[in-house]
């Protein structure tokens, strides 16, 4: 019973840390805008792939990400700055997409029928950096350090990893459910509504990218000032 209680405590801890920053329902408008020319079957395929990639990315970041960043000498603020730049570029492309292209009906998506192309697009940019962005990766790395550094024996090497992996799995399932049913909202928008929705979502995504870049830049500036405080006096 005590082990189950510890498992649930760590499970809820990871869920509470990941879900607010991932925010699967809030990502549905972005997903709709970026898959407006895809069929419902293609969107469900993308949703499954995105959920799978989310689980792999988060688990990898949680238990390996910190070591990888240390090996290459990359800090979390640099990850935030680079990821924010990628999001900003993706949003800028969405903003400059012509209305004629955005409102293409079912004839245009045929070039995306290739599963290899859909699979590649599912990872970039739909999984990274849109669904699992630099913020989620930073949180996952921090969670991994917290879980592996807490407790001893079975708690550290079994309960904590299982709880973290279970929380990531549930979060990925929620991502799939939100994305797989996104076409219901698209059906009510119509061609004109889809174009308006695309522009608004792209602008919001642009703002998010700039905000992530600003947070990363702020962390880097703070570190630089802290390291050079003596020279500035």
Residue frames as a rotation matrix with the C-alpha (Angstrom) as fourth column:
UNK 1
0.562 0.827 0.000 0.00
0.827 -0.562 0.000 0.00
0.000 0.000 -1.000 0.00
UNK 2
0.425 -0.477 -0.769 2.84
0.165 -0.795 0.584 2.38
-0.890 -0.375 -0.259 0.79
UNK 3
-0.659 -0.694 0.289 4.48
0.369 0.036 0.929 1.70
-0.655 0.719 0.232 -2.58
UNK 4
-0.148 0.705 0.694 1.18
0.975 -0.015 0.223 2.34
0.168 0.709 -0.685 -4.35
UNK 5
0.754 0.407 -0.516 0.81
0.546 -0.825 0.146 5.62
-0.367 -0.392 -0.844 -2.49
UNK 6
-0.068 -0.869 -0.490 4.34
0.065 -0.494 0.867 6.65
-0.996 0.027 0.090 -3.50
UNK 7
-0.654 -0.118 0.748 3.61
0.705 0.266 0.658 5.65
-0.277 0.957 -0.091 -7.10
UNK 8
0.313 0.879 0.360 0.45
0.935 -0.351 0.043 7.77
0.164 0.323 -0.932 -7.21
UNK 9
0.605 -0.148 -0.782 2.21
0.323 -0.852 0.411 10.72
-0.727 -0.502 -0.468 -5.57
UNK 10
-0.460 -0.866 -0.196 4.99
0.072 -0.256 0.964 10.74
-0.885 0.429 0.180 -8.16
UNK 11
-0.474 0.394 0.787 2.52
0.877 0.283 0.387 10.04
-0.070 0.874 -0.480 -10.99
UNK 12
0.624 0.780 -0.043 0.38
0.779 -0.626 -0.031 13.05
-0.051 -0.014 -0.999 -10.04
UNK 13
0.277 -0.630 -0.726 3.52
0.164 -0.713 0.681 15.16
-0.947 -0.308 -0.094 -9.58
UNK 14
-0.748 -0.590 0.304 4.65
0.355 0.031 0.934 14.47
-0.560 0.807 0.186 -13.16
UNK 15
-0.149 0.786 0.600 1.14
0.976 0.018 0.218 15.00
0.161 0.618 -0.770 -14.56
UNK 16
0.704 0.449 -0.551 0.77
0.594 -0.797 0.109 18.31
-0.390 -0.404 -0.828 -12.71
UNK 17
-0.053 -0.815 -0.577 4.11
0.044 -0.579 0.814 19.48
-0.998 0.018 0.066 -14.09
UNK 18
-0.814 -0.371 0.447 3.65
0.391 0.220 0.894 18.37
-0.430 0.902 -0.034 -17.70
UNK 19
-0.129 0.865 0.484 -0.01
0.986 0.165 -0.032 18.99
-0.108 0.473 -0.874 -18.55
UNK 20
0.568 0.407 -0.715 -0.16
0.387 -0.899 -0.205 22.75
-0.726 -0.161 -0.669 -17.89
UNK 21
-0.159 -0.707 -0.689 2.81
-0.406 -0.589 0.699 23.44
-0.900 0.391 -0.193 -20.15
UNK 22
-0.885 -0.077 0.459 1.79
0.338 0.572 0.748 20.92
-0.320 0.817 -0.480 -22.86
UNK 23
-0.383 0.823 -0.420 -1.88
-0.362 -0.552 -0.751 21.99
-0.850 -0.136 0.509 -22.74
UNK 24
-0.819 0.014 0.574 -3.27
0.444 0.649 0.618 19.51
-0.364 0.761 -0.537 -25.35
UNK 25
0.230 0.957 0.175 -6.69
0.882 -0.129 -0.453 21.22
-0.412 0.259 -0.874 -25.67
UNK 26
0.506 -0.071 -0.860 -5.00
-0.065 -0.997 0.045 24.56
-0.860 0.033 -0.509 -26.23
UNK 27
-0.580 -0.803 -0.137 -2.91
-0.271 0.032 0.962 23.09
-0.768 0.595 -0.236 -29.06
UNK 28
-0.095 0.630 0.771 -5.96
0.680 0.607 -0.412 21.90
-0.727 0.485 -0.486 -31.01
UNK 29
0.813 0.416 -0.408 -6.38
0.016 -0.716 -0.698 25.22
-0.582 0.561 -0.588 -32.91
UNK 30
0.016 -0.887 -0.462 -2.72
-0.810 -0.282 0.514 25.10
-0.586 0.366 -0.722 -33.99
UNK 31
-0.648 -0.228 0.727 -3.09
0.070 0.933 0.354 21.47
-0.759 0.280 -0.588 -35.09
UNK 32
0.358 0.862 0.359 -6.25
0.581 0.095 -0.808 22.31
-0.731 0.498 -0.467 -37.05
UNK 33
0.710 -0.090 -0.698 -4.56
-0.410 -0.859 -0.306 25.24
-0.572 0.503 -0.647 -38.78
UNK 34
-0.245 -0.938 -0.247 -1.51
-0.832 0.073 0.550 23.22
-0.498 0.340 -0.798 -39.79
UNK 35
-0.863 0.001 0.505 -3.55
0.180 0.935 0.306 20.24
-0.471 0.355 -0.807 -41.06
UNK 36
-0.122 0.891 -0.437 -6.39
-0.433 -0.444 -0.784 22.15
-0.893 0.094 0.440 -42.73
UNK 37
0.053 0.089 -0.995 -5.56
-0.998 0.034 -0.051 20.55
0.029 0.995 0.091 -46.11
UNK 38
-0.919 -0.382 -0.097 -5.45
-0.373 0.923 -0.100 17.01
0.127 -0.056 -0.990 -44.72
UNK 39
-0.082 0.897 -0.434 -8.29
-0.286 0.396 0.873 14.51
0.955 0.196 0.224 -44.71
UNK 40
0.547 0.346 0.762 -9.79
-0.818 0.027 0.575 13.26
0.178 -0.938 0.298 -41.40
UNK 41
0.963 -0.231 -0.141 -8.02
0.241 0.969 0.059 9.92
0.123 -0.091 0.988 -41.93
UNK 42
0.156 -0.959 0.237 -4.69
0.435 -0.149 -0.888 11.70
0.887 0.241 0.394 -42.36
UNK 43
0.025 -0.103 0.994 -5.28
-0.673 -0.737 -0.060 13.79
0.739 -0.668 -0.088 -39.25
UNK 44
0.877 0.299 0.375 -6.00
-0.479 0.581 0.658 10.66
-0.021 -0.757 0.653 -37.21
UNK 45
0.689 -0.711 -0.141 -2.81
0.590 0.663 -0.460 9.08
0.420 0.233 0.877 -38.56
UNK 46
-0.091 -0.721 0.687 -0.89
0.018 -0.691 -0.723 12.23
0.996 -0.054 0.076 -37.62
UNK 47
0.431 0.337 0.837 -2.52
-0.784 -0.319 0.532 12.23
0.447 -0.886 0.127 -34.16
UNK 48
0.996 -0.077 -0.053 -1.34
0.092 0.905 0.414 8.66
0.016 -0.417 0.909 -33.52
UNK 49
0.321 -0.941 0.111 2.19
0.692 0.153 -0.705 9.42
0.646 0.303 0.700 -34.68
UNK 50
-0.012 -0.296 0.955 2.36
-0.327 -0.902 -0.283 12.66
0.945 -0.316 -0.086 -32.68
UNK 51
0.773 0.353 0.527 1.22
-0.606 0.167 0.778 10.87
0.187 -0.921 0.343 -29.52
UNK 52
0.852 -0.506 -0.134 3.90
0.514 0.858 0.023 8.20
0.104 -0.088 0.991 -30.05
UNK 53
0.038 -0.886 0.462 6.63
0.533 -0.374 -0.759 10.77
0.846 0.275 0.458 -30.68
UNK 54
0.324 0.151 0.934 5.50
-0.573 -0.754 0.321 12.79
0.753 -0.639 -0.157 -27.66
UNK 55
0.984 0.078 0.160 5.89
-0.174 0.606 0.776 9.76
-0.037 -0.791 0.610 -25.40
UNK 56
0.564 -0.825 0.025 9.34
0.790 0.531 -0.306 8.94
0.239 0.192 0.952 -26.80
UNK 57
0.011 -0.568 0.823 10.56
0.214 -0.802 -0.557 12.55
0.977 0.182 0.113 -26.61
UNK 58
0.488 0.259 0.834 9.33
-0.652 -0.527 0.545 13.13
0.580 -0.810 -0.088 -23.08
UNK 59
0.985 -0.163 0.052 10.62
0.092 0.762 0.641 9.83
-0.144 -0.626 0.766 -21.68
UNK 60
0.369 -0.899 0.235 13.94
0.812 0.189 -0.552 10.38
0.452 0.395 0.800 -23.45
UNK 61
0.046 -0.311 0.949 14.18
-0.120 -0.945 -0.304 13.94
0.992 -0.100 -0.081 -22.14
UNK 62
0.786 0.381 0.488 13.22
-0.499 -0.076 0.863 12.81
0.365 -0.922 0.130 -18.65
UNK 63
0.884 -0.370 0.287 15.88
0.053 0.687 0.724 10.14
-0.465 -0.625 0.627 -18.26
UNK 64
0.232 -0.835 0.499 18.54
0.942 0.321 0.098 10.90
-0.242 0.447 0.861 -20.89
UNK 65
0.711 0.159 0.685 18.09
0.510 -0.787 -0.347 14.56
0.483 0.596 -0.641 -21.85
UNK 66
0.937 -0.347 0.046 20.16
-0.279 -0.658 0.699 15.97
-0.212 -0.668 -0.713 -19.02
UNK 67
0.276 -0.870 0.408 23.12
0.282 0.480 0.831 13.73
-0.919 -0.114 0.378 -19.84
UNK 68
0.273 -0.127 0.954 22.90
0.962 0.065 -0.267 14.58
-0.028 0.990 0.140 -23.55
UNK 69
0.888 0.096 0.449 22.89
0.154 -0.984 -0.094 18.32
0.433 0.153 -0.888 -22.88
UNK 70
0.746 -0.660 0.087 25.82
-0.302 -0.218 0.928 17.95
-0.593 -0.719 -0.362 -20.47
UNK 71
0.255 -0.663 0.704 27.76
0.668 0.647 0.367 15.88
-0.699 0.377 0.608 -23.00
UNK 72
0.151 -0.138 0.979 27.41
0.920 -0.343 -0.190 18.56
0.362 0.929 0.076 -25.69
UNK 73
-0.708 -0.479 -0.519 27.75
0.672 -0.684 -0.284 21.43
-0.219 -0.550 0.806 -23.23
UNK 74
-0.556 0.614 0.561 24.31
0.158 -0.584 0.796 22.86
0.816 0.531 0.228 -24.06
UNK 75
-0.968 0.228 -0.101 22.30
0.048 -0.226 -0.973 24.67
-0.245 -0.947 0.208 -21.39
UNK 76
-0.280 0.951 0.133 18.51
0.869 0.310 -0.386 24.73
-0.408 0.008 -0.913 -21.00
UNK 77
0.197 0.369 -0.908 18.25
-0.003 -0.926 -0.377 28.46
-0.980 0.077 -0.181 -21.89
UNK 78
-0.687 -0.480 -0.546 19.96
-0.555 -0.137 0.820 27.71
-0.468 0.867 -0.172 -25.23
UNK 79
-0.830 0.475 0.292 17.39
0.547 0.796 0.258 24.96
-0.110 0.374 -0.921 -25.85
UNK 80
0.086 0.898 -0.431 14.62
0.655 -0.377 -0.655 27.48
-0.751 -0.226 -0.621 -25.10
UNK 81
-0.066 -0.175 -0.982 16.13
-0.412 -0.892 0.187 30.10
-0.909 0.417 -0.014 -27.40
UNK 82
-0.918 -0.337 -0.211 16.62
-0.332 0.359 0.872 27.64
-0.218 0.870 -0.442 -30.27
UNK 83
-0.643 0.741 0.193 13.18
0.742 0.665 -0.082 26.04
-0.189 0.091 -0.978 -29.85
UNK 84
0.137 0.685 -0.715 11.51
0.359 -0.708 -0.609 29.43
-0.923 -0.173 -0.343 -29.70
UNK 85
-0.451 -0.387 -0.804 13.25
-0.589 -0.548 0.594 30.34
-0.671 0.741 0.019 -32.95
UNK 86
-0.985 0.118 0.128 11.90
0.173 0.751 0.638 27.21
-0.021 0.650 -0.760 -34.64
UNK 87
-0.214 0.967 -0.138 8.36
0.853 0.117 -0.509 27.96
-0.477 -0.227 -0.849 -33.44
UNK 88
0.029 0.177 -0.984 8.67
-0.097 -0.979 -0.179 31.55
-0.995 0.101 -0.011 -34.65
UNK 89
-0.814 -0.376 -0.442 9.76
-0.473 -0.010 0.881 30.40
-0.336 0.926 -0.170 -38.13
UNK 90
-0.799 0.568 0.197 6.86
0.601 0.767 0.225 27.92
-0.024 0.298 -0.954 -38.31
UNK 91
0.053 0.851 -0.523 4.37
0.669 -0.419 -0.614 30.61
-0.741 -0.317 -0.592 -37.29
UNK 92
-0.264 -0.227 -0.937 5.84
-0.388 -0.865 0.319 33.07
-0.883 0.447 0.140 -39.81
UNK 93
-0.995 -0.078 -0.055 5.36
-0.084 0.458 0.885 30.53
-0.043 0.886 -0.462 -42.61
UNK 94
-0.421 0.907 -0.007 1.74
0.886 0.409 -0.217 30.02
-0.194 -0.097 -0.976 -41.52
UNK 95
0.077 0.435 -0.897 1.13
0.274 -0.874 -0.401 33.78
-0.959 -0.215 -0.186 -41.52
UNK 96
-0.361 -0.326 -0.874 2.53
-0.658 -0.575 0.487 34.14
-0.661 0.751 -0.007 -45.03
UNK 97
-0.765 0.219 0.606 0.63
0.466 0.837 0.286 31.16
-0.445 0.501 -0.743 -46.45
UNK 98
-0.902 0.421 -0.095 -1.71
-0.380 -0.671 0.637 32.45
0.204 0.610 0.765 -49.17
UNK 99
-0.282 0.881 0.379 -5.47
-0.710 0.074 -0.700 32.19
-0.645 -0.467 0.605 -48.56
UNK 100
0.344 0.419 -0.840 -5.85
-0.901 0.397 -0.172 30.21
0.262 0.817 0.514 -51.77
UNK 101
-0.433 -0.588 -0.683 -3.51
-0.330 0.809 -0.487 27.54
0.839 0.014 -0.544 -50.41
UNK 102
-0.921 0.032 0.388 -5.06
-0.381 0.140 -0.914 27.57
-0.084 -0.990 -0.117 -46.97
UNK 103
-0.135 0.978 0.161 -8.58
-0.716 0.016 -0.698 27.01
-0.685 -0.210 0.698 -48.24
UNK 104
-0.567 -0.098 -0.818 -7.85
-0.734 0.509 0.449 24.23
0.373 0.855 -0.360 -50.69
UNK 105
0.466 0.794 0.390 -10.50
-0.881 0.455 0.125 21.52
-0.078 -0.402 0.912 -50.39
UNK 106
0.615 -0.132 0.777 -10.00
-0.237 0.909 0.343 17.79
-0.752 -0.395 0.528 -50.76
UNK 107
0.972 -0.222 0.073 -8.16
0.145 0.332 -0.932 17.87
0.182 0.917 0.355 -54.14
UNK 108
0.493 -0.829 0.265 -4.93
-0.623 -0.549 -0.557 19.43
0.608 0.109 -0.787 -52.84
UNK 109
0.370 -0.416 0.831 -4.03
-0.847 0.217 0.486 17.09
-0.382 -0.883 -0.272 -49.95
UNK 110
0.993 0.079 -0.092 -3.32
-0.111 0.898 -0.427 14.23
0.048 0.434 0.900 -52.37
UNK 111
0.336 -0.938 -0.087 0.38
-0.238 0.005 -0.971 15.04
0.911 0.348 -0.221 -52.33
UNK 112
-0.306 -0.415 0.857 0.40
-0.923 -0.091 -0.373 14.32
0.233 -0.905 -0.355 -48.60
UNK 113
0.746 0.656 -0.114 -1.02
-0.622 0.748 0.230 10.81
0.236 -0.100 0.967 -48.98
UNK 114
0.151 -0.786 -0.599 2.48
-0.060 0.597 -0.800 9.35
0.987 0.157 0.043 -48.78
UNK 115
0.889 0.250 -0.383 2.87
0.317 0.266 0.910 7.84
0.329 -0.931 0.158 -45.31
UNK 116
0.007 -0.969 -0.245 6.57
0.988 0.044 -0.147 8.64
0.153 -0.241 0.958 -45.24
UNK 117
-0.532 -0.146 0.834 5.83
0.243 -0.970 -0.016 12.35
0.812 0.194 0.551 -45.75
UNK 118
0.496 0.797 0.346 3.08
-0.199 -0.283 0.938 12.30
0.845 -0.534 0.019 -43.13
UNK 119
0.701 -0.293 -0.650 5.36
0.683 0.537 0.495 10.51
0.204 -0.791 0.577 -40.66
UNK 120
-0.404 -0.905 0.132 8.12
0.848 -0.425 -0.318 13.04
0.344 -0.016 0.939 -41.20
UNK 121
-0.370 0.348 0.862 5.69
-0.095 -0.937 0.337 15.94
0.924 0.043 0.379 -40.80
UNK 122
0.689 0.652 -0.317 4.23
0.205 0.244 0.948 14.35
0.695 -0.718 0.034 -37.69
UNK 123
0.236 -0.673 -0.701 7.60
0.972 0.148 0.185 14.66
-0.021 -0.725 0.688 -35.96
UNK 124
-0.577 -0.443 -0.686 8.60
0.417 -0.882 0.219 18.07
-0.703 -0.160 0.693 -37.33
UNK 125
-0.731 -0.365 0.577 6.99
-0.221 -0.673 -0.706 20.47
0.646 -0.644 0.411 -36.82
UNK 126
0.195 0.977 0.084 3.83
-0.345 -0.011 0.938 18.93
0.918 -0.212 0.335 -35.31
UNK 127
0.668 -0.031 -0.743 5.50
0.626 0.563 0.540 17.03
0.401 -0.826 0.396 -32.45
UNK 128
0.121 -0.696 -0.708 8.63
0.701 -0.445 0.557 19.11
-0.702 -0.564 0.434 -32.08
UNK 129
-0.916 -0.369 -0.155 8.61
0.270 -0.284 -0.920 22.00
0.296 -0.885 0.360 -31.46
UNK 130
-0.417 0.805 0.422 4.81
-0.450 -0.586 0.674 22.55
0.790 0.091 0.607 -31.42
UNK 131
0.617 0.724 -0.308 3.44
-0.115 0.470 0.875 19.82
0.779 -0.504 0.373 -29.12
UNK 132
0.713 -0.524 -0.466 6.60
0.658 0.271 0.703 19.01
-0.242 -0.808 0.538 -27.17
UNK 133
0.737 -0.399 0.546 8.51
0.058 -0.767 -0.639 22.25
0.674 0.503 -0.542 -27.28
UNK 134
-0.303 -0.950 0.076 11.53
0.066 -0.100 -0.993 23.57
0.951 -0.296 0.093 -25.39
UNK 135
-0.186 0.307 0.933 9.35
-0.907 -0.418 -0.043 24.32
0.377 -0.855 0.357 -22.36
UNK 136
0.834 0.550 0.029 8.09
-0.531 0.790 0.307 20.74
0.146 -0.271 0.951 -22.13
UNK 137
0.491 -0.735 -0.468 11.60
0.295 0.645 -0.705 19.34
0.820 0.208 0.534 -22.66
UNK 138
-0.428 -0.649 0.629 13.01
-0.364 -0.513 -0.777 21.61
0.827 -0.562 -0.016 -19.97
UNK 139
0.182 0.593 0.785 10.30
-0.978 0.028 0.206 20.51
0.100 -0.805 0.585 -17.54
UNK 140
0.914 0.173 -0.367 10.84
-0.195 0.980 -0.024 16.84
0.355 0.094 0.930 -18.44
UNK 141
0.033 -0.978 -0.206 14.59
0.182 0.209 -0.961 17.11
0.983 -0.006 0.185 -17.83
UNK 142
-0.465 -0.158 0.871 13.95
-0.711 -0.519 -0.474 18.79
0.527 -0.840 0.129 -14.47
UNK 143
0.571 0.750 0.333 11.39
-0.817 0.480 0.321 16.12
0.081 -0.456 0.886 -13.52
UNK 144
0.705 -0.354 -0.614 13.84
0.072 0.898 -0.435 13.37
0.705 0.263 0.658 -14.45
UNK 145
-0.395 -0.898 0.191 16.52
-0.078 -0.175 -0.981 14.87
0.915 -0.403 -0.001 -12.23
UNK 146
-0.230 0.401 0.887 14.01
-0.945 -0.310 -0.105 15.14
0.233 -0.862 0.450 -9.39
UNK 147
0.785 0.615 -0.075 12.73
-0.590 0.779 0.213 11.57
0.190 -0.123 0.974 -9.75
UNK 148
0.535 -0.638 -0.554 16.14
0.254 0.747 -0.614 9.92
0.806 0.187 0.562 -10.07
UNK 149
-0.495 -0.780 0.382 17.50
-0.120 -0.374 -0.920 11.95
0.860 -0.501 0.091 -7.18
UNK 150
-0.088 0.556 0.826 14.72
-0.967 -0.246 0.062 11.08
0.238 -0.794 0.560 -4.74
UNK 151
0.789 0.475 0.389 14.55
-0.587 0.770 0.250 7.94
-0.181 -0.426 0.887 -2.62
UNK 152
-0.401 -0.913 0.072 16.70
-0.877 0.405 0.259 4.84
-0.265 0.040 -0.963 -2.63
UNK 153
-0.764 -0.025 0.645 16.53
-0.055 0.998 -0.025 1.28
-0.643 -0.055 -0.764 -3.86
UNK 154
-0.493 0.639 0.591 13.19
0.839 0.529 0.129 0.22
-0.230 0.559 -0.797 -5.31
UNK 155
0.464 0.681 -0.567 11.72
0.503 -0.729 -0.464 3.72
-0.729 -0.070 -0.681 -5.03
UNK 156
0.059 -0.539 -0.840 14.52
-0.455 -0.764 0.458 5.32
-0.889 0.355 -0.290 -7.04
UNK 157
-0.790 -0.571 -0.223 15.05
-0.467 0.327 0.821 2.60
-0.396 0.753 -0.525 -9.63
UNK 158
-0.819 0.541 0.193 11.52
0.571 0.730 0.375 1.18
0.062 0.417 -0.907 -10.05
UNK 159
0.021 0.923 -0.384 8.67
0.875 -0.203 -0.440 3.22
-0.484 -0.327 -0.812 -8.56
UNK 160
0.011 -0.061 -0.998 9.85
-0.056 -0.997 0.060 6.66
-0.998 0.056 -0.014 -9.75
UNK 161
-0.881 -0.354 -0.314 10.67
-0.312 -0.064 0.948 5.61
-0.356 0.933 -0.054 -13.35
UNK 162
-0.697 0.684 0.216 7.40
0.715 0.635 0.294 3.68
0.064 0.359 -0.931 -13.67
UNK 163
0.127 0.764 -0.632 5.36
0.710 -0.515 -0.480 6.59
-0.692 -0.388 -0.608 -12.30
UNK 164
-0.268 -0.307 -0.913 7.08
-0.300 -0.874 0.382 9.06
-0.915 0.376 0.142 -14.62
UNK 165
-0.992 -0.125 -0.030 6.63
-0.073 0.359 0.930 6.82
-0.106 0.925 -0.365 -17.66
UNK 166
-0.414 0.909 0.043 2.95
0.900 0.415 -0.133 6.20
-0.139 -0.016 -0.990 -16.81
UNK 167
0.144 0.444 -0.884 2.32
0.335 -0.863 -0.379 9.95
-0.931 -0.242 -0.273 -16.52
UNK 168
-0.625 -0.430 -0.652 3.98
-0.471 -0.458 0.754 10.56
-0.622 0.778 0.084 -19.89
UNK 169
-0.921 0.315 0.227 1.86
0.388 0.712 0.585 7.79
0.022 0.627 -0.779 -21.43
UNK 170
-0.035 0.961 -0.274 -1.37
0.886 -0.098 -0.454 9.31
-0.463 -0.259 -0.848 -20.11
UNK 171
-0.016 -0.041 -0.999 -0.33
-0.112 -0.993 0.043 12.77
-0.994 0.112 0.011 -21.34
UNK 172
-0.888 -0.370 -0.273 0.38
-0.315 0.058 0.947 11.35
-0.335 0.927 -0.168 -24.79
UNK 173
-0.620 0.751 0.229 -3.01
0.783 0.609 0.123 9.62
-0.047 0.255 -0.966 -24.88
UNK 174
0.186 0.680 -0.709 -4.66
0.540 -0.674 -0.504 12.97
-0.821 -0.289 -0.493 -24.06
UNK 175
-0.450 -0.424 -0.786 -2.74
-0.438 -0.663 0.608 14.55
-0.778 0.618 0.113 -26.95
UNK 176
-0.983 0.087 0.162 -4.02
0.181 0.605 0.775 11.83
-0.030 0.791 -0.611 -29.27
UNK 177
-0.245 0.967 -0.070 -7.65
0.918 0.208 -0.339 12.25
-0.313 -0.147 -0.938 -28.14
UNK 178
0.141 0.269 -0.953 -7.54
0.122 -0.960 -0.253 16.03
-0.982 -0.081 -0.168 -28.62
UNK 179
-0.586 -0.471 -0.660 -5.91
-0.559 -0.355 0.750 15.85
-0.587 0.808 -0.055 -32.06
UNK 180
-0.928 0.204 0.312 -7.90
0.340 0.805 0.486 12.88
-0.152 0.557 -0.816 -33.35
UNK 181
0.002 1.000 -0.006 -11.19
0.965 -0.004 -0.262 14.73
-0.262 -0.006 -0.965 -32.79
UNK 182
-0.538 -0.282 -0.795 -9.95
0.205 -0.958 0.201 18.12
-0.818 -0.055 0.573 -34.02
UNK 183
-0.954 0.144 0.264 -11.71
0.253 -0.093 0.963 17.68
0.163 0.985 0.052 -37.38
UNK 184
-0.087 0.973 -0.212 -15.08
0.995 0.097 0.038 18.11
0.057 -0.207 -0.977 -35.65
UNK 185
0.137 0.063 -0.989 -14.20
0.395 -0.919 -0.004 21.73
-0.909 -0.390 -0.151 -34.94
UNK 186
-0.821 -0.516 -0.245 -12.82
-0.032 -0.387 0.922 22.24
-0.570 0.764 0.301 -38.47
UNK 187
-0.628 0.643 0.438 -16.13
0.768 0.426 0.478 21.02
0.121 0.637 -0.762 -39.92
UNK 188
0.345 0.826 -0.446 -18.01
0.882 -0.448 -0.147 23.90
-0.321 -0.342 -0.883 -38.28
UNK 189
-0.196 -0.509 -0.838 -15.62
0.257 -0.852 0.457 26.62
-0.946 -0.126 0.298 -39.44
UNK 190
0.831 0.451 0.325 -16.03
0.402 -0.084 -0.912 26.37
-0.384 0.889 -0.251 -43.22
UNK 191
0.296 -0.766 0.571 -13.52
0.882 -0.009 -0.471 27.75
0.366 0.643 0.673 -45.79
UNK 192
0.282 -0.173 0.944 -13.62
-0.039 -0.985 -0.169 31.40
0.959 0.010 -0.284 -44.63
UNK 193
0.891 0.099 0.443 -13.58
-0.437 -0.079 0.896 30.47
0.124 -0.992 -0.028 -40.97
UNK 194
0.753 -0.657 0.037 -10.61
0.637 0.741 0.212 28.19
-0.167 -0.136 0.977 -41.56
UNK 195
0.131 -0.713 0.689 -8.61
0.623 -0.481 -0.617 31.04
0.771 0.510 0.381 -43.11
UNK 196
0.429 0.097 0.898 -9.43
-0.468 -0.827 0.312 33.40
0.773 -0.554 -0.309 -40.22
UNK 197
0.983 -0.015 0.182 -8.66
-0.146 0.537 0.831 30.63
-0.111 -0.844 0.525 -37.75
UNK 198
0.534 -0.834 0.139 -5.32
0.810 0.458 -0.365 29.98
0.241 0.308 0.920 -39.45
UNK 199
0.067 -0.518 0.853 -4.26
0.178 -0.835 -0.521 33.61
0.982 0.187 0.037 -39.22
UNK 200
0.596 0.222 0.771 -5.24
-0.648 -0.433 0.626 33.98
0.473 -0.873 -0.115 -35.57
UNK 201
0.969 -0.238 0.071 -3.59
0.156 0.805 0.572 30.71
-0.193 -0.543 0.817 -34.58
UNK 202
0.365 -0.879 0.307 -0.42
0.771 0.100 -0.629 31.62
0.522 0.466 0.714 -36.47
UNK 203
0.161 -0.275 0.948 -0.23
-0.252 -0.940 -0.229 34.97
0.954 -0.202 -0.220 -34.70
UNK 204
0.828 0.168 0.536 -0.71
-0.557 0.128 0.821 33.34
0.069 -0.977 0.200 -31.29
UNK 205
0.826 -0.561 0.050 1.96
0.557 0.827 0.076 30.78
-0.084 -0.035 0.996 -32.18
UNK 206
0.217 -0.749 0.626 4.30
0.430 -0.503 -0.750 33.59
0.876 0.432 0.213 -33.25
UNK 207
0.404 0.012 0.915 3.78
-0.650 -0.700 0.296 35.28
0.644 -0.714 -0.275 -29.89
UNK 208
0.969 -0.039 0.245 4.50
-0.150 0.694 0.704 32.00
-0.197 -0.719 0.667 -28.08
UNK 209
0.581 -0.798 0.163 7.72
0.745 0.440 -0.501 31.53
0.328 0.412 0.850 -30.03
UNK 210
0.081 -0.530 0.844 8.91
-0.019 -0.848 -0.530 35.05
0.997 0.027 -0.079 -29.24
UNK 211
0.670 0.234 0.704 7.99
-0.673 -0.207 0.710 34.56
0.312 -0.950 0.019 -25.56
UNK 212
0.931 -0.362 0.045 10.02
0.320 0.870 0.374 31.31
-0.175 -0.334 0.926 -25.36
UNK 213
0.265 -0.864 0.427 12.95
0.681 -0.146 -0.718 33.02
0.683 0.481 0.550 -27.07
UNK 214
0.238 -0.118 0.964 12.70
-0.397 -0.918 -0.015 35.93
0.886 -0.379 -0.265 -24.64
UNK 215
0.922 0.122 0.367 12.65
-0.386 0.346 0.855 33.59
-0.023 -0.930 0.366 -21.64
UNK 216
0.703 -0.709 0.062 15.75
0.711 0.698 -0.081 31.80
0.014 0.101 0.995 -22.93
UNK 217
0.096 -0.661 0.744 17.52
0.396 -0.660 -0.638 35.09
0.913 0.356 0.198 -23.64
UNK 218
0.551 0.182 0.814 16.59
-0.569 -0.632 0.526 36.35
0.610 -0.753 -0.245 -20.16
UNK 219
0.971 -0.215 0.100 18.09
0.080 0.695 0.714 33.25
-0.224 -0.686 0.693 -18.54
UNK 220
0.387 -0.875 0.292 21.29
0.865 0.235 -0.443 33.59
0.319 0.424 0.848 -20.58
UNK 221
0.139 -0.294 0.946 21.57
-0.003 -0.955 -0.296 37.29
0.990 0.038 -0.133 -19.74
UNK 222
0.818 0.220 0.531 21.00
-0.513 -0.137 0.848 36.55
0.260 -0.966 0.001 -16.05
UNK 223
0.826 -0.564 0.002 23.70
0.529 0.776 0.343 33.87
-0.195 -0.282 0.939 -16.07
UNK 224
0.172 -0.790 0.588 26.13
0.715 -0.311 -0.627 36.21
0.678 0.528 0.511 -17.85
UNK 225
0.328 0.009 0.945 25.49
-0.381 -0.914 0.141 39.03
0.864 -0.407 -0.296 -15.36
UNK 226
0.967 0.056 0.247 25.92
-0.250 0.369 0.895 36.62
-0.041 -0.928 0.371 -12.45
UNK 227
0.630 -0.770 0.098 29.23
0.773 0.634 0.009 35.29
-0.069 0.070 0.995 -13.80
UNK 228
-0.220 -0.731 0.645 30.57
0.748 -0.551 -0.369 38.77
0.626 0.402 0.669 -14.63
UNK 229
0.797 0.601 -0.064 29.18
0.487 -0.576 0.657 40.65
0.358 -0.554 -0.752 -11.60
UNK 230
0.415 -0.711 -0.567 32.64
0.643 -0.212 0.736 41.27
-0.643 -0.670 0.370 -10.24
UNK 231
-0.532 -0.659 0.531 33.85
0.835 -0.306 0.457 42.80
-0.139 0.687 0.713 -13.52
UNK 232
0.003 0.650 0.760 30.85
0.655 -0.576 0.489 45.15
0.756 0.496 -0.427 -13.68
UNK 233
0.709 0.244 -0.662 31.47
0.696 -0.397 0.598 46.65
-0.117 -0.884 -0.452 -10.26
